[in-house]
Amino acid sequence: MLQVAFIRDNKEDVIKRLAIRNLDASQMIEDVLQFDEDRRRCQTELDQVLSESNSLSKEIGILFKSGEAQKANILKEKTAALKEQSKSLGENLNTVTEKLNELLYKLPNVPNPIVPAGNTDEDNLEIFKEGEVPELHQDAQPHWELAKKYDIIDFDLGNKITGAGFPVYKGKGARLQRALIAYFLDKNTAAGYTEYQLPHLVNEASGFGTGQLPDKEGQMYHVTEDNLYLIPTAEVPATNLFRGDLLNESDLPIAITGYTPCFRREAGSYGAHVRGLNRLHQFDKVEILRVEHPNRSYDALEEMVNHIKGILQELKLPYRILRLCGGDLGFTSAITYDFEVFSTAQNRWLEISSVSNFETFQANRLKLRFKNANGKKELAHTLNGSSLALPRVLAGILENYQTEDGIEIPEALIPYTGFNIIQ
């Protein structure tokens, strides 16, 4: 959530930068500032009434002690009127504050100035590419055909049990999936991230804290009776570990990692681009998250990008990095870098990671602060990234490592799988 003081001090810049998202926020910003002015006026009037009421209460006590009951009773009538006035002002203040917060919850984060303008993913900016695309044999197949051929992933069985988008991993497919999770976690912990096992359901406050609510409410599975949500990513429970916390500057940086299944209702379109593992309702992902001092959050972002680069280099997968344009930027993000692996059999790029800096946007919603060296309270910066999302990494491995004799296993994963080929 944007801070009102920031909007007030940078009104024109906020409107200009939100326009990068193809959002004309002029009227919303005007409304925010008007509601804030009304809120501050109500607060000032309420403070004055409460101050006067307190002064009169003290005076009444003195009058009663000195035997001047008649004067005291006159003042008591006045305090009763002030009490009614303060009640009315309090109700007005709550109403205005709620309206202000409703507007603030609808405003997305302000993009970093280097975020390119654009409307769709076609306008994203490629900033890095690495790895050779392998030349596959003549009968090379996409991963959903390979999964059937080697009996390692059963999409039909998942559809029978639950529905489309819930695959069943079998035999070496399940072992490869488990190997990837362990490998990613080991790489992350070796880089200084502390591993957490996190809940797979969160409450409404957690969804609001990281910005999934109200923005993505329709994309999350909702357990209505308990008013809980299945997590769309480990980012939600991981970031909410620190909701409402006041940290010391010496606590920063905080770096954590965790594996969770992820649940998203958004899948549902048809065609080859969503076949197999390309888009699922349930999938596994290992996440990395940082809570940083504002002065070094962009250094941390670069470190996270380089960390994921190193993993893909070890897996020897061809990949590229995109800086997302304003039209493709997530609601809470100030800047996002997407990693995509090249699927040779499908001849297309598949997104496997998003690494984002949210600056103070999530921290403001979470009330996540720290005391700086001067003892002043500041909002922290939060960052997170996939390290990595498994389905499309697995798809990339199956397709790029296929041979006429079977699917070879990347060398870095063999100690985790216990086998070097799927036949």
KOLKETI-616591 format. One record per atom (N, C-alpha, C): residue in three letters; x negated, y, z negated. Coordinates in steps of 0.05 Angstrom, whole numbers, plus 5000, padded with zeros to 4 digits. Layout:
! KOLKETI-616591
AlaXYZ
...
! end
This chain:
! KOLKETI-616591
Met498349765000
Met500050005000
Met498250255000
Leu498950445017
Leu497450695018
Leu497950854993
Gln495951004984
Gln496251174961
Gln497451444970
Val499351534954
Val500751784960
Val498752014961
Ala496852024942
Ala494852234942
Ala493252244968
Phe492552004978
Phe491051985003
Phe492752085026
Ile495252015027
Ile497052115048
Ile497352415046
Arg497652525022
Arg497952805018
Arg495552965028
Asp493152855021
Asp490652995028
Asp489752955057
Asn490852745070
Asn489952675097
Asn492352635116
Lys494352795113
Lys496852745127
Lys496452715157
Glu495252895170
Glu494952885200
Glu493152655208
Asp491152595193
Asp489352375200
Asp490852105196
Val492452075176
Val493951835172
Val495851785195
Ile497251995204
Ile499151975226
Ile497651895252
Lys495352025256
Lys493751965280
Lys492651685280
Arg491751585257
Arg490651315256
Arg492851095257
Leu495151155246
Leu497350965248
Leu498350945277
Ala497851155292
Ala498651155321
Ala497050945336
Ile494650875325
Ile493050655338
Ile494550395337
Arg496350365318
Arg498050135316
Arg500550155333
Asn500650365349
Asn503050425365
Asn505450485348
Leu504850615325
Leu506950685306
Leu507050995303
Asp509351105310
Asp509751395304
Asp510751425276
Ala508951485258
Ala509651495229
Ala510251775219
Ser510551965237
Ser510852245229
Ser513152275209
Gln515552175216
Gln517852215199
Gln517552065172
Met516451825173
Met516051665149
Met514151815130
Ile512051935141
Ile510152075125
Ile511452325113
Glu513052465128
Glu514552695118
Glu516352615095
Asp517752385098
Asp519552285078
Asp518052205053
Val515752085056
Val514052005033
Val513252255017
Leu512352455031
Leu511452695017
Leu513752845004
Gln516152835016
Gln518452965004
Gln519352814979
Phe519452544981
Phe520152384957
Phe518152414935
Asp515652444942
Asp513552484922
Asp513852754908
Glu514552954924
Glu515053224913
Glu517453214894
Asp519553074902
Asp521953044885
Asp521252894859
Arg519652684863
Arg518852524840
Arg517252684820
Arg515352844830
Arg513653004812
Arg515353224798
Arg517253334813
Arg518953544800
Arg520653414778
Cys521853184784
Cys523453044763
Cys521752974739
Gln519352884744
Gln517552814722
Gln516853054705
Thr516353284718
Thr515653524704
Thr518053614687
Glu520453614698
Glu522853694683
Glu523353504660
Leu522953254664
Leu523353054643
Leu521353094621
Asp518853144628
Asp516753194608
Asp517453434591
Gln518453644604
Gln519153894590
Gln521453844570
Val523453704579
Val525753644562
Val524953474538
Leu523353264544
Leu522453094522
Leu520653244502
Ser519053424512
Ser517353584495
Ser519053764477
Glu521053894489
Glu522754074474
Glu524353914453
Ser525253674461
Ser526753504442
Ser525053414419
Asn522553354424
Asn520753274403
Asn520153504383
Ser519853744395
Ser519353974378
Ser521754034360
Leu524154014372
Leu526554054356
Leu526853844334
Ser526253604340
Ser526453384320
Ser524653444296
Lys522253544301
Lys520453614279
Lys521553854263
Glu522754044278
Glu523854274265
Glu526254204248
Ile527954014258
Ile530253914243
Ile529353794216
Gly527253634218
Gly526253504193
Gly525353704173
Ile524053914182
Ile523154124163
Ile525554274151
Leu527554334168
Leu529954474158
Leu531454304137
Phe531754054142
Phe533053884122
Phe531553874096
Lys528953864098
Lys527253854073
Lys527454114058
Ser527854334072
Ser528054594058
Ser530854664051
Gly532754484054
Gly535554524046
Gly537254684066
Glu536254724090
Glu537754884110
Glu539154694129
Ala541054544117
Ala542454334132
Ala544154444155
Gln545354684151
Gln547054804171
Gln545454864197
Lys543154984193
Lys541355044216
Lys540454784230
Ala539854584213
Ala538954324223
Ala541054194240
Asn543554204231
Asn545754074246
Asn546254214273
Ile545854484273
Ile546154624299
Ile544054524319
Leu541554494309
Leu539454394326
Leu539954104335
Lys541153944317
Lys541753674324
Lys543753664348
Glu545553844349
Glu547353854372
Glu545753914398
Lys543854084394
Lys542254154418
Lys540553914427
Thr539453764408
Thr537853534415
Thr539553314429
Ala542153304420
Ala543953114433
Ala544353184462
Ala544553444468
Ala544853534496
Ala542353474511
Leu540053524498
Leu537453464511
Leu537153164517
Lys538153004499
Lys538052714503
Lys539552624528
Glu541952744531
Glu543552684555
Glu542152784580
Gln540853014578
Gln539453124601
Gln537052954608
Ser535652854588
Ser533252684593
Ser534152424605
Lys536452314597
Lys537452074608
Lys538052104638
Ser539452324644
Ser540052384672
Ser537552424689
Leu535652574678
Leu533052614693
Leu531552354696
Gly531652184676
Gly530351924678
Gly531451744699
Glu534151754702
Glu535451594723
Glu534751704750
Asn534751974752
Asn533952094778
Asn531152024785
Leu529352034765
Leu526551964770
Leu526251674780
Asn527651494767
Asn527551214775
Asn528551174804
Thr530751314811
Thr531851294838
Thr529951394859
Val528751634853
Val526851754872
Val524351574875
Thr523351474852
Thr521051304853
Thr521451044869
Glu523850924865
Glu524550684881
Glu524650744911
Lys525850964918
Lys525951044947
Lys523151094958
Leu521451214942
Leu518751274950
Leu517251004954
Asn517550824935
Asn516150564937
Asn517150404961
Glu519750414966
Glu520850274989
Glu519550365015
Leu519250625017
Leu517950735041
Leu514950655043
Leu513650665020
Leu510750595020
Leu510350305027
Tyr512150125018
Tyr511949845024
Tyr512249795054
Lys513649975068
Lys514049935097
Lys511750045114
Leu510050215102
Leu507850325117
Leu505550135118
Pro504550065142
Pro502149885144
Pro499650035136
Asn497449885134
Asn494850005127
Asn493950185150
Val492350385143
Val491150565163
Val488750425176
Pro488650395202
Pro486450265215
Pro483750415211
Asn481650265209
Asn478950395210
Asn478650545237
Pro477250765237
Pro476950925262
Pro475750765285
Ile474250545280
Ile473050405302
Ile474950185314
Val477350155302
Val479249975314
Val480150075341
Pro479949915362
Pro480750005388
Pro483850035391
Ala484650225407
Ala487550245413
Ala488350015431
Gly490849945430
Gly491849735448
Gly494549625438
Asn495849475455
Asn498449375448
Asn498549075441
Thr496948915455
Thr497148625452
Thr494348515449
Asp494148245446
Asp491648115443
Asp489848145468
Glu491048215490
Glu489448265514
Glu487648515512
Asp488348685492
Asp486848935488
Asp484748915467
Asn484448675455
Asn482348635435
Asn479648655448
Leu477648735432
Leu475048795443
Leu473048575436
Glu472048435456
Glu469948235451
Glu467348365444
Ile466248295421
Ile463748425412
Ile461448225411
Phe461947965413
Phe459847765410
Phe460747505422
Lys458947365435
Lys459447095446
Lys456946925444
Glu457246675437
Glu454946505433
Glu455746205438
Gly453846055448
Gly454245765452
Gly454845705481
Glu453845475489
Glu454345385517
Glu456845215518
Val458445265538
Val460845105544
Val459844845557
Pro460444615545
Pro459444365556
Pro460844295582
Glu459444145599
Glu460744045624
Glu461843765618
Leu464443745619
Leu465743495611
Leu465843305635
His466243055629
His466542855651
His469142895665
Gln469442765687
Gln471642805706
Gln474442755693
Asp474542555675
Asp477042475663
Asp477542605636
Ala476242825630
Ala476442955604
Ala479443035599
Gln480243015574
Gln482943065566
Gln483243275544
Pro485543405542
Pro486043575519
Pro486343415493
His486143545470
His485943395445
His488443235439
Trp490743325447
Trp493243165441
Trp493242895455
Glu491942885479
Glu491742635493
Glu489542465480
Leu487342585472
Leu485242445458
Leu486242325432
Ala487842485417
Ala488942395392
Ala490542135395
Lys492042125417
Lys493741885423
Lys491941655432
Lys490041715449
Lys488241515460
Lys486741365438
Tyr485641515419
Tyr484041395398
Tyr485641355372
Asp488241415372
Asp490041365349
Asp488941495324
Ile488441755326
Ile487341895302
Ile489242115292
Ile491042205309
Ile493142395300
Ile495742315314
Asp497842295298
Asp500442215308
Asp502442445306
Phe503042575328
Phe504842805328
Phe507742705327
Asp508342485340
Asp511042375340
Asp511842285312
Leu510042155298
Leu510642065271
Leu511242295252
Gly509642505255
Gly510142745239
Gly512842865245
Asn513642865270
Asn516242965278
Asn518442795266
Lys518042535265
Lys519942355253
Lys520342405223
Ile518142445209
Ile518242485180
Ile519342765173
Thr518442965187
Thr519143245179
Thr520243405203
Gly518743425224
Gly519543575247
Gly517043655262
Ala517443805284
Ala515143895300
Ala513344075284
Gly510744045288
Gly508844215274
Gly507844105248
Phe508343845243
Phe507343715219
Phe506043445226
Pro503543465237
Pro502243215247
Pro501343035224
Val501042775231
Val500042575213
Val497242495223
Tyr495242535205
Tyr492442455212
Tyr491942175203
Lys490542015220
Lys490241735214
Lys487341645217
Gly486441445201
Gly483841325205
Gly481641525206
Lys480141515228
Lys477841695231
Lys478741985235
Gly481142025244
Gly482242305245
Gly482542425218
Ala483642265199
Ala483942355171
Ala481142395158
Arg479342215164
Arg476642245152
Arg475142485163
Leu475542545189
Leu474242775201
Leu475443035189
Gln478043025184
Gln479443255172
Gln478343305144
Arg478043085128
Arg476943105101
Arg474043205102
Ala472543105121
Ala469743175124
Ala469443475129
Leu471143585146
Leu471043875152
Leu471644035128
Ile473643955112
Ile474244105088
Ile471844105069
Ala470643875064
Ala468343855046
Ala466044015056
Tyr465543995082
Tyr463344145095
Tyr463644445092
Phe466044545098
Phe466544835095
Phe466144925066
Leu467244775048
Leu467044855019
Leu464144845011
Asp462644645019
Asp459744635012
Asp458244875023
Lys458844945048
Lys457445175061
Lys458145425045
Asn460645455037
Asn461545695024
Asn460345714996
Thr460345494981
Thr459245504954
Thr456145554954
Ala454845434975
Ala451945484978
Ala451345774983
Ala453345914995
Ala452946205001
Ala453746384978
Gly454446264955
Gly455046414931
Gly457946454924
Tyr459746314939
Tyr462646334933
Tyr463346124912
Thr464846194892
Thr465746014871
Thr468245874880
Glu468245604878
Glu470545454888
Glu472845464868
Tyr475345494878
Tyr477745494862
Tyr479645294874
Gln481245154857
Gln483545004867
Gln485945164859
Leu487645234879
Leu489645434876
Leu492445314879
Pro494445444867
Pro497245354871
Pro498045384901
His499945204909
His500945214936
His503545364939
Leu504645444916
Leu507045614916
Leu506445864899
Val507646084907
Val507146334893
Val509846474888
Asn509846654868
Asn512346794862
Asn512547044880
Glu514747184877
Glu515247414894
Glu513247634890
Ala512447674865
Ala510447894859
Ala507847834873
Ser507047584876
Ser504547524890
Ser504847584920
Gly507147524931
Gly507647584959
Gly507547874965
Phe508648044947
Phe508548334950
Phe505648434946
Gly504248304928
Gly501548394921
Gly499648394945
Thr499848184961
Thr498048164984
Thr499248255010
Gly501848335010
Gly503148455033
Gly504648265051
Gln504848005043
Gln506547825059
Gln509447905056
Leu510248005033
Leu512948105028
Leu512848415026
Pro514648555038
Pro516948445054
Pro516248405083
Asp513748445092
Asp513048455120
Asp513548185134
Lys512847965121
Lys512947705135
Lys514847515121
Glu516947615108
Glu518747455093
Glu520047235109
Gly520747285134
Gly521947085151
Gly520046875161
Gln517446915157
Gln515546725167
Gln514546535145
Met515646575120
Met514746415098
Met516946215089
Tyr516245975081
Tyr518145785070
Tyr518845875042
His521445895037
His522445995012
His523945784996
Val523045724972
Val524445544954
Val526445704939
Thr528945714949
Thr530845914940
Thr531645884910
Glu531945634901
Glu532945594874
Glu531045704853
Asp528445684859
Asp526345774840
Asp525146044849
Asn526046144872
Asn525046394883
Asn521946394885
Leu520946174896
Leu518046144901
Leu517646104931
Tyr515246174940
Tyr514546154968
Tyr512145964972
Leu512345794993
Leu510045635000
Leu507945825013
Ile505445785006
Ile503445975015
Ile502845955044
Pro502646185058
Pro501846185086
Pro498846175090
Thr497446225068
Thr494446215068
Thr493546235039
Ala491146125033
Ala490046145006
Ala489446424997
Glu489446615016
Glu489046895010
Glu490946984989
Val493446884990
Val495546994972
Val495046914943
Pro494846654936
Pro494246594908
Pro491446684899
Ala489446674917
Ala486746754910
Ala486547044903
Thr487747224919
Thr487647504913
Thr489247574888
Asn491447434884
Asn493147494861
Asn491947394834
Leu489747254836
Leu488247184811
Leu487547444796
Phe487347664811
Phe486347914799
Phe488548124797
Arg491048044801
Arg493248244800
Arg493448364772
Gly493448634772
Gly493648784746
Gly491148794730
Asp488948694741
Asp486448694725
Asp484948954726
Leu483649024704
Leu481749244703
Leu479049124699
Leu477349124720
Leu474749004719
Leu472649214712
Asn470349114704
Asn468049284701
Asn466449294727
Glu465049504732
Glu463449524757
Glu461449294758
Ser460449204735
Ser458548994734
Ser459748724743
Asp462448704743
Asp463748454751
Asp463648414781
Leu463148634796
Leu463148624825
Leu460448564836
Pro460248424858
Pro462448314874
Pro463448054862
Ile465947984869
Ile467147734863
Ile467447584889
Ala466447344891
Ala466647184916
Ala467746904909
Ile470046834921
Ile471246574915
Ile471946434941
Thr472246174940
Thr473046014962
Thr474945794952
Gly476645704970
Gly478545494963
Gly479845364987
Tyr480445114984
Tyr481844965005
Tyr484844944997
Thr486644995015
Thr489444945011
Thr490744865038
Pro492944715036
Pro494644705060
Pro496044965063
Cys496845035087
Cys498245285092
Cys500845225107
Phe502945385101
Phe505545335112
Phe506645585125
Arg507345565151
Arg508345795165
Arg510745715183
Arg512945865181
Arg515345805196
Arg515145925224
Glu513046085230
Glu513046245254
Glu512746075280
Ala511645825277
Ala511345665301
Ala514145605312
Gly514345575338
Gly516945525349
Gly517145575379
Ser515045705391
Ser515145745420
Ser514245485433
Tyr514545475460
Tyr514045225474
Tyr511945275496
Gly510845055506
Gly508845065527
Gly506144955518
Ala504344925537
Ala501744805531
Ala500144955511
His500545225509
His498945385491
His499645335461
Val501845195456
Val502445125428
Val502544825424
Arg501644665443
Arg501744375441
Arg499644275421
Gly500144035411
Gly498243905393
Gly497644065369
Leu495044125365
Leu494144265341
Leu494044565345
Asn494844665369
Asn494544945375
Asn496145125357
Arg498545025348
Arg500145185329
Arg501844995313
Leu501645025287
Leu502944835269
Leu504544985247
His506444835235
His507844945212
His506344885186
Gln504844665186
Gln503144605163
Gln500344535173
Phe498344665161
Phe495544615169
Phe493744665146
Asp491244555148
Asp489344595126
Asp487444815133
Lys486544955112
Lys484745185116
Lys483045225091
Val480545295096
Val478745375074
Val478345675076
Glu478745815054
Glu478746105054
Glu476346205038
Ile475346445046
Ile473446595030
Ile474646865024
Leu474146965000
Leu475247214991
Leu473247374975
Arg473247634978
Arg471447804963
Arg473048034951
Val472248104926
Val473148354913
Val470648524910
Glu470648754923
Glu468148904926
Glu468449194916
His466149314910
His465949604905
His466449744932
Pro468049954933
Pro468550094958
Pro466050174974
Asn463950224960
Asn461450314973
Asn460150104990
Arg460749844985
Arg459349634999
Arg461249435012
Ser463749495015
Ser465649305026
Ser465049245055
Tyr464049445070
Tyr463449395098
Tyr460849235102
Asp459049255083
Asp456749075083
Asp457648795078
Ala459548765059
Ala460648505053
Ala462148385077
Leu463548555092
Leu464948455116
Leu462948345136
Glu460748485140
Glu458648385158
Glu457448125149
Glu457048105122
Glu456047855111
Glu457947615116
Met460547675113
Met462547465118
Met462547375147
Val462347565165
Val462247505194
Val459747335200
Asn457547415189
Asn455047265194
Asn455146985182
His456446955159
His456746695147
His458346505165
Ile460546605176
Ile462146435194
Ile460646375220
Lys459146565229
Lys457346515252
Lys455546275247
Gly454346275224
Gly452446065217
Gly453745785217
Ile456245765208
Ile457645515208
Ile458145415237
Leu459045605254
Leu459645525282
Leu457145455297
Gln454945585290
Gln452345515302
Gln451545235295
Glu452045155269
Glu451344885260
Glu453144675274
Leu455644745278
Leu457544565292
Leu457044565322
Lys455444755332
Lys454744775361
Lys457244785378
Leu459044965370
Leu461445015385
Leu461245285399
Pro462045305424
Pro461945565438
Pro464145745426
Tyr463445985418
Tyr465346165405
Tyr464846455413
Arg466846625407
Arg466546905410
Arg467847055387
Ile467147305384
Ile468347475363
Ile469747715376
Leu472147765367
Leu473747985377
Leu474248185354
Arg474148445361
Arg475148645342
Arg478048705351
Leu479948655333
Leu482748675341
Leu483548965346
Cys485249005366
Cys486249265372
Cys488549335352
Gly489349585352
Gly491349675334
Gly493949525336
Gly494749455360
Gly497349315364
Gly497249025355
Asp494948915351
Asp494648635343
Asp493748605314
Leu493348835301
Leu492248845274
Leu494448765254
Gly493648605234
Gly495548535213
Gly496448765196
Phe498748745184
Phe500048965169
Phe498249075148
Thr496748905134
Thr495248985110
Thr492349055117
Ser491448995141
Ser488649015147
Ser487849295157
Ala485349385149
Ala484249625160
Ala482549565185
Ile481449315185
Ile479849225208
Ile479748925207
Thr479948785230
Thr479848495231
Thr478048405254
Tyr476448205248
Tyr474848065269
Tyr475947785271
Asp476747715295
Asp477647445301
Asp475447275313
Phe475147025304
Phe473346835316
Phe475046655334
Glu474146595358
Glu475446415375
Glu473446205386
Val474345955386
Val472645735397
Val473745675425
Phe471845605443
Phe472745545470
Phe473545255472
Ser476045205480
Ser477044935485
Ser476544865514
Thr474544705519
Thr473744645546
Thr475844495562
Ala477144305549
Ala479144145563
Ala481644315570
Gln482244505553
Gln484544685558
Gln483744935574
Asn481144985575
Asn480145215589
Asn481245475578
Arg481245495551
Arg482245735538
Arg480945765511
Trp481146015500
Trp480046075474
Trp482246025452
Leu481345905430
Leu483145845408
Leu482145995383
Glu483946155371
Glu483146295346
Glu482746095323
Ile480446125309
Ile479845945287
Ile479346095261
Ser479046355262
Ser478546505238
Ser479146805242
Ser480246925221
Ser480547215220
Ser479047315195
Val477347515198
Val475947625175
Val476747925174
Ser477847995150
Ser479048265148
Ser478048415123
Asn477848675126
Asn477448855103
Asn480049005100
Phe481248985076
Phe483749115070
Phe483349385055
Glu480749445050
Glu480049685035
Glu481749685009
Thr483149905003
Thr484549924977
Thr487549844980
Phe488349765005
Phe491249725010
Phe492449504992
Gln491149274991
Gln492149064974
Gln491749134944
Ala489449244938
Ala488749304911
Ala490749504898
Asn491749684914
Asn493749874904
Asn496349734898
Arg497149544915
Arg499649394909
Arg499249214885
Leu496749114882
Leu496148924860
Leu495449064834
Lys494949334836
Lys493849484813
Lys491249354804
Leu489549294823
Leu486849174818
Leu484749394818
Arg483749454794
Arg481949684791
Arg479449594776
Phe477449774777
Phe475049724761
Phe474149994750
Lys472649984728
Lys471450224716
Lys468750264728
Asn468350504740
Asn465750564752
Asn463750644731
Ala461350714740
Ala459150784722
Ala459851014704
Asn461651184712
Asn462451424696
Asn464851364679
Gly465751114679
Gly468051034663
Gly470751104675
Lys470751204700
Lys473151274714
Lys474251024728
Lys476951004729
Lys478250774742
Lys478450814772
Glu477650614787
Glu477850624817
Glu479150374827
Leu480550394850
Leu481550154863
Leu479250004877
Ala479249744874
Ala477149574887
Ala477949544917
His476149434933
His476749354960
His476949054961
Thr478848944976
Thr479148654979
Thr478648585008
Leu477448345012
Leu476848235038
Leu477447945038
Asn478147835061
Asn478347545062
Asn477947445091
Gly477347185093
Gly476947065119
Gly477346765118
Ser477946655141
Ser478146365144
Ser475446255148
Ser474746045132
Ser472045935135
Ser472245625131
Leu473645495147
Leu475145585171
Leu477845455171
Ala479545535191
Ala482145405195
Ala481645145210
Leu482644925200
Leu481844665211
Leu483044585237
Pro485644625243
Pro486844505267
Pro485344565293
Arg484744815297
Arg483544895323
Arg480544835323
Val479344835300
Val476544735299
Val476444445306
Leu478344295295
Leu478444005301
Leu479043965331
Ala480944125342
Ala481544105370
Ala479044165387
Gly477544375379
Gly475044445393
Gly473044215392
Ile472744085369
Ile470843865367
Ile471743635385
Leu474243555383
Leu475243335399
Leu474843385428
Glu475343625438
Glu475243675466
Glu472343725476
Asn470843875460
Asn468143945470
Asn466143725466
Tyr466743535447
Tyr464843325441
Tyr465743055454
Gln467743065471
Gln468642815483
Gln466642725505
Thr466242465507
Thr464642345528
Thr466242105540
Glu465141985559
Glu466441755571
Glu466541525552
Asp464641525532
Asp464541305513
Asp466041355487
Gly467041595483
Gly468441665458
Gly467941955451
Ile468742025427
Ile468442295417
Ile466042295397
Glu463942435404
Glu461642455386
Glu462342645363
Ile460942605341
Ile461342775317
Ile459042975315
Pro459543235311
Pro457343425307
Pro455443325286
Glu452943365291
Glu450843265273
Glu451243355244
Ala452043605241
Ala452343715214
Ala454543565198
Leu456443435212
Leu458643305198
Leu458243005193
Ile456142885205
Ile455742595202
Ile455342515173
Pro453842665157
Pro453642595128
Pro456342595114
Tyr458242735124
Tyr460842755111
Tyr462842545122
Thr462542475148
Thr464442285160
Thr463541995154
Gly460841955155
Gly459841685153
Gly459841535180
Phe460641675201
Phe460541555228
Phe459741775247
Asn458741695271
Asn457741895290
Asn459341895316
Ile461341725318
Ile462941725342
Ile465741605336
Ile467741705351
Ile470441595349
Ile470941445376
Gln471541185374
Gln471841025398
Gln474540865396
! end
